[in-house]
Amino acid sequence: MPVGLELITFSFKHLDIEHKKFPLTACNADFYQELLRTIKSYSGWSVERFCEQNHQFHRHLIDFESTTEPQGFELDEQLDSGEYWQICLKPTEKWRVHGFIVGSTFFIKWLDPEHLLCQPTGKKQPK
């Protein structure tokens, strides 16, 4: 089966739990519940369908140069596919998940409950 028709899978293998801006402790129980609901929902999608950018639902590629983390994920060359994505867990919340796609797997890298990756310049960041 071609990669685009395979179902998308999710992995926490490369989750960065030590990142200062995106610590696990910043996420509450509601965030984690919505994360699991979202993963379950997308798990029935093909890679091709998932990769159709949808700005209305905040599922799109990340251009790190225009973010608060211009250096990006700093991935090992073997993992760096150039496919960096953001997904929204709940449109009425700031909750975002950032990751990268290799083959048919979305590797979750950062959990971002305050949408700090795309915070406008000059806006005061929480401590």
Salt bridges, closest charged atoms under 4 A:
GLU34 OE1 - ARG37 NH1 3.13
GLU69 OE1 - HIS19 NE2 3.57
GLU69 OE2 - LYS21 NZ 2.75
ASP112 OD2 - HIS98 NE2 2.86
GLU114 OE1 - LYS94 NZ 4.00
